[in-house]
Amino acid sequence: MAYTDKLKSTRVAIMMGDGATPEVFLPMCGITTKGFQQTRATSDTVDWDCADPDATPITVRDVGATDWTISGSGLLHRPLLADVQAAFDSSEATNYRFMFDEPTGGEVIDGYYQGPGIITDFNITGTNGEYVNISITISAAGAKAFVANT
């Protein structure tokens, strides 16, 4: 038998760059639900058979632009609030990472996605008797890269 080589969600982190040189990425502590979405636009054209115009046409699809989004939600980590607010208020993009970091024998495996992004959605919610929660959406402000760790 062969089973899936699984990764626990606790080993996935959204990380924000500090803009320094060299740049340091710190995890967005408290974020417990994390998502990374990639989309691709296409240009679709219907192509008809010249030899048999009554035949069912085919769709010809060309690759278009790509986009990516990072989303997360969870508990508000109070020391992170000022940094997230500053990134939201900034007219400049911040570098973000969506990192897979399960250690095995002291090494980090898998890798991470990284790219410049803009926080386009930032929500803070609280209910009496419960802890304050946040949710964020980071939208691409440029190309992303996947860096594979070995």
C-alpha positions as CSV (number, residue, x, y, z in Angstrom):
1,M,0.0,0.0,0.0
2,A,1.0,3.6,-0.6
3,Y,-0.6,6.4,1.4
4,T,-0.6,10.1,0.8
5,D,2.5,12.0,2.1
6,K,0.4,14.5,4.1
7,L,1.3,17.9,5.5
8,K,-0.4,19.2,8.6
9,S,-2.0,22.6,8.3
10,T,-0.1,23.8,11.4
11,R,3.0,23.6,9.2
12,V,1.7,26.1,6.7
13,A,2.3,29.8,7.4
14,I,1.6,33.2,5.8
15,M,4.7,35.3,6.2
16,M,5.1,39.0,5.8
17,G,8.4,40.6,4.6
18,D,9.9,43.5,6.5
19,G,11.3,45.3,3.4
20,A,14.9,45.3,4.8
21,T,17.9,44.1,2.9
22,P,18.2,41.2,3.3
23,E,14.5,40.8,3.8
24,V,13.3,39.0,6.8
25,F,9.9,37.1,6.7
26,L,8.0,36.7,9.9
27,P,4.9,34.4,10.3
28,M,1.6,36.0,10.7
29,C,1.0,34.4,14.1
30,G,-2.6,33.6,15.0
31,I,-3.7,32.9,11.4
32,T,-5.2,29.4,11.6
33,T,-7.1,29.2,8.3
34,K,-4.7,29.8,5.3
35,G,-5.3,29.7,1.6
36,F,-3.3,30.2,-1.6
37,Q,-5.2,30.5,-4.8
38,Q,-3.8,30.7,-8.3
39,T,-5.9,31.6,-11.3
40,R,-5.3,31.8,-15.0
41,A,-7.3,33.7,-17.6
42,T,-7.8,32.2,-21.0
43,S,-8.9,33.5,-24.4
44,D,-11.4,31.0,-25.9
45,T,-12.2,30.8,-29.6
46,V,-14.7,28.5,-31.3
47,D,-13.2,26.9,-34.4
48,W,-15.4,25.4,-37.1
49,D,-14.4,22.5,-39.4
50,C,-14.0,24.0,-42.9
51,A,-14.6,20.6,-44.6
52,D,-17.8,19.9,-42.6
53,P,-19.4,23.1,-41.4
54,D,-22.2,21.1,-39.7
55,A,-19.8,19.2,-37.5
56,T,-19.5,20.2,-33.8
57,P,-16.9,22.9,-33.5
58,I,-14.0,22.8,-31.1
59,T,-12.9,25.3,-28.5
60,V,-9.4,26.6,-29.0
61,R,-8.0,28.0,-25.7
62,D,-5.0,30.3,-25.4
63,V,-3.2,31.0,-22.1
64,G,-3.8,34.4,-20.7
65,A,-2.7,36.3,-17.6
66,T,-2.1,34.6,-14.2
67,D,-3.1,35.9,-10.8
68,W,-2.7,34.8,-7.2
69,T,-4.2,35.5,-3.8
70,I,-3.4,34.6,-0.2
71,S,-6.1,34.5,2.3
72,G,-6.1,33.9,6.0
73,S,-8.1,34.2,9.2
74,G,-7.7,33.5,12.9
75,L,-7.0,35.1,16.2
76,L,-5.6,38.7,16.3
77,H,-2.0,38.6,17.4
78,R,-1.8,42.0,19.0
79,P,1.9,42.7,18.1
80,L,1.0,42.1,14.5
81,L,-1.8,44.6,14.2
82,A,0.4,47.7,13.6
83,D,2.3,45.9,10.8
84,V,-0.8,44.6,9.1
85,Q,-2.4,48.0,9.3
86,A,0.7,49.7,7.9
87,A,0.8,47.3,5.0
88,F,-2.9,47.9,4.4
89,D,-2.5,51.7,4.4
90,S,0.6,51.6,2.2
91,S,0.6,52.5,-1.4
92,E,3.5,50.1,-1.9
93,A,3.4,46.4,-2.2
94,T,4.8,44.1,0.5
95,N,6.5,40.8,-0.1
96,Y,4.6,37.8,1.2
97,R,5.3,34.1,1.5
98,F,3.0,31.2,1.7
99,M,5.3,28.7,3.3
100,F,5.3,24.9,3.8
101,D,7.7,24.2,6.6
102,E,7.4,20.7,8.0
103,P,10.7,19.8,9.6
104,T,12.1,16.3,9.1
105,G,15.3,15.5,10.8
106,G,16.1,19.2,11.4
107,E,15.6,20.2,7.8
108,V,12.8,22.3,6.2
109,I,11.2,20.5,3.3
110,D,8.8,21.5,0.5
111,G,9.1,25.2,-0.2
112,Y,7.2,28.4,-0.5
113,Y,5.4,30.8,-2.9
114,Q,6.6,34.3,-2.7
115,G,5.6,37.6,-4.4
116,P,4.6,41.2,-3.9
117,G,1.1,41.7,-2.7
118,I,-1.4,44.3,-1.5
119,I,-3.7,43.7,1.4
120,T,-7.1,44.3,-0.3
121,D,-9.3,43.1,2.5
122,F,-8.7,43.4,6.2
123,N,-11.5,42.6,8.7
124,I,-11.4,42.6,12.5
125,T,-14.3,41.1,14.4
126,G,-15.1,40.6,18.0
127,T,-17.9,39.1,20.1
128,N,-18.2,39.7,23.8
129,G,-16.8,36.8,25.8
130,E,-14.6,35.6,22.8
131,Y,-11.3,36.6,21.4
132,V,-10.9,39.1,18.6
133,N,-10.5,37.6,15.1
134,I,-9.0,38.9,11.9
135,S,-9.3,38.0,8.3
136,I,-7.1,39.2,5.4
137,T,-6.9,38.9,1.7
138,I,-3.6,39.6,-0.1
139,S,-3.9,40.2,-3.8
140,A,-1.0,39.9,-6.3
141,A,0.9,43.0,-7.2
142,G,3.3,41.2,-9.4
143,A,4.6,37.8,-10.3
144,K,5.0,35.0,-7.8
145,A,7.7,32.4,-7.6
146,F,7.7,29.0,-6.1
147,V,11.0,28.2,-4.3
148,A,11.4,24.5,-3.7
149,N,13.5,23.6,-0.7
150,T,15.6,20.5,-1.0
